[in-house]
Amino acid sequence: MTETITGESYADAVLGRQSWTGRHFVACDFTEADLRGLVTANCTFTDCLFAGTDLGESRHTASAFRSCTFRGTVFSESTMDNCSLVGSSFERCRLRPWTLRETDLSLTALGGADLRRLSLRGIRFREANLVEVDLRHADLTGADLMGARMQGARLGEADLREARLDAHALVQAQLVGARVDLGTAVAFAAAHGLVVD
């Protein structure tokens, strides 16, 4: 039987190193909570607040953080496998190092985030706010960036082979030094008004 918890405050709670399975949290407050080393599986967090929360070294499998607010949250050394962060916002969070596998970051707000050198292979960033995000040296092989806002995003030395980017991203982002495949190179030329014969 699944457990649903609504409107609960876990502010300043010490809940690290616990294992949660099949729990559902709605509009809960985890401000300044110690969740370091937390392990979740098949849990959902909807419209929850993680302000100043420590999620370092946590492990999440098939869990979803939907429309959550992460403000000053620590994610360093955490892992997300087959998770969803759709519609969540990140502000001044410590995200490195952060391991993401088969994770959906569509519609997230990551403006200004430091994602340097992260492995983001195959990650979905559809329609995400990636304005001024630092993705230098990141591995974005096969990532889905369609519809993402990428004004001022830094992608120098990033690996974009097989990544999906639209014309707006190819014009908005700083791509000097990025590694791309032939298809992206042709799309980049077309997006900048060149005619490729």
C-alpha positions in Angstrom: 0.0 0.0 0.0 1.4 3.4 -1.0 1.8 6.2 1.5 0.8 9.7 0.5 1.9 12.6 2.7 0.4 16.1 2.0 1.5 19.5 3.4 3.9 18.1 5.9 6.8 20.2 7.2 10.2 18.5 7.5 12.1 21.7 8.0 15.3 21.1 9.8 14.6 17.4 10.1 17.5 14.9 10.2 16.4 12.1 7.8 19.7 11.1 6.2 20.7 7.5 5.4 17.1 6.3 5.4 15.5 4.2 2.6 12.1 5.2 1.3 10.1 3.1 -1.2 6.7 4.0 -2.7 6.1 7.1 -0.7 4.3 10.1 -2.2 4.9 13.7 -0.9 2.7 16.5 -2.0 3.4 20.2 -1.1 5.8 19.2 1.6 8.5 21.5 3.0 12.1 20.1 3.3 13.7 23.4 4.1 17.2 22.9 5.7 16.5 19.2 6.1 19.4 16.8 6.3 18.6 14.2 3.7 22.3 13.3 3.0 22.6 9.7 1.9 18.8 9.2 1.5 17.8 6.3 -0.8 14.5 6.5 -2.6 12.8 4.0 -5.0 9.5 4.7 -6.8 8.8 7.8 -4.7 7.1 11.0 -5.9 7.6 14.5 -4.7 5.1 17.0 -6.1 5.3 20.8 -5.5 7.7 20.3 -2.7 10.2 22.8 -1.4 13.9 21.9 -0.9 15.5 25.1 0.3 19.0 24.7 1.8 18.4 21.0 1.8 21.3 18.5 1.9 20.7 15.7 -0.7 24.4 15.0 -1.0 25.3 11.3 -1.6 21.6 10.4 -2.0 20.5 7.7 -4.4 17.2 7.8 -6.3 15.8 5.1 -8.6 12.6 5.5 -10.6 11.6 8.5 -8.4 9.9 11.7 -9.6 10.4 15.3 -8.4 7.6 17.1 -10.2 7.4 20.9 -10.1 9.6 21.0 -7.1 11.7 24.1 -6.0 15.3 23.5 -5.2 17.0 26.6 -3.8 20.5 26.3 -2.4 20.1 22.6 -2.4 23.2 20.3 -2.3 23.2 17.4 -4.8 26.9 16.7 -4.9 27.8 13.0 -5.1 24.1 12.1 -5.6 22.7 9.7 -8.2 19.5 9.6 -10.2 18.6 6.6 -12.2 15.5 6.6 -14.4 14.1 9.6 -12.6 12.0 12.6 -13.5 12.5 16.2 -12.5 9.9 17.6 -15.0 8.9 21.2 -14.2 11.3 21.7 -11.3 13.4 24.8 -10.7 17.0 25.0 -9.5 18.5 28.1 -8.0 22.0 28.4 -6.6 22.2 24.7 -6.1 25.4 22.7 -5.8 25.1 20.1 -8.6 28.6 18.8 -9.1 29.4 16.0 -9.2 26.0 14.7 -10.0 25.2 11.4 -11.8 22.2 11.3 -14.0 21.1 8.2 -16.0 17.9 8.0 -18.1 16.6 11.0 -16.3 14.0 13.6 -17.6 14.8 17.2 -17.1 12.2 18.6 -19.4 10.7 21.9 -18.6 13.1 22.5 -15.7 14.5 25.9 -14.9 18.3 25.5 -14.6 19.3 29.1 -15.6 22.9 29.8 -14.6 23.6 26.3 -13.2 27.1 24.9 -13.2 27.0 21.6 -15.0 30.6 21.5 -16.2 32.1 18.1 -17.0 29.0 16.2 -16.1 27.9 13.1 -18.0 24.5 14.0 -19.4 24.3 11.3 -22.1 20.8 10.8 -23.4 19.3 13.2 -20.8 16.0 14.9 -21.8 16.2 18.7 -21.6 13.1 19.4 -23.8 11.9 23.0 -23.4 14.2 23.5 -20.3 15.5 26.9 -19.3 19.2 26.6 -19.9 20.0 30.3 -20.1 23.6 31.0 -19.2 24.1 27.4 -18.0 27.8 26.3 -17.9 28.0 23.0 -19.8 31.7 23.2 -20.8 33.3 19.8 -21.2 30.0 18.1 -20.5 29.1 14.9 -22.3 25.7 15.6 -24.0 25.9 12.7 -26.4 22.4 11.8 -27.6 20.8 14.4 -25.3 17.5 15.9 -26.3 17.7 19.7 -26.2 14.7 20.4 -28.5 12.9 23.6 -27.5 15.4 24.5 -24.7 16.2 28.1 -24.1 19.9 28.4 -24.4 20.8 32.1 -24.6 24.4 32.5 -23.3 24.7 28.8 -22.5 28.4 27.8 -22.6 29.1 24.6 -24.4 32.8 24.9 -25.2 34.5 21.5 -25.4 31.1 19.8 -24.8 30.3 16.6 -26.7 27.1 17.1 -28.7 27.4 14.2 -31.0 23.9 12.7 -31.8 22.3 15.4 -29.6 19.1 17.0 -30.7 19.2 20.8 -30.9 16.9 23.1 -32.8 17.9 26.2 -34.8 17.3 28.5 -31.9 19.7 26.7 -29.6 22.4 26.6 -32.4 22.1 30.4 -32.6 21.7 31.2 -28.9 24.4 29.0 -27.3 28.2 29.5 -27.3 29.4 26.5 -29.2 33.0 27.3 -30.0 35.1 24.2 -29.5 32.1 21.9 -29.0 32.3 18.4 -30.7 29.4 17.8 -33.1 28.5 15.3 -35.8 28.0 16.2 -39.4 24.2 16.6 -39.1 24.6 19.2 -36.3 27.4 21.0 -38.2 25.1 21.4 -41.3 22.2 22.5 -39.1 24.5 25.0 -37.4 25.6 26.4 -40.8 22.0 26.7 -41.9 20.9 28.4 -38.6 23.6 31.0 -39.3 22.3 31.7 -42.8 24.9 29.7 -44.7 23.8 27.7 -47.8 25.3 24.2 -47.8 25.5 22.6 -51.2 
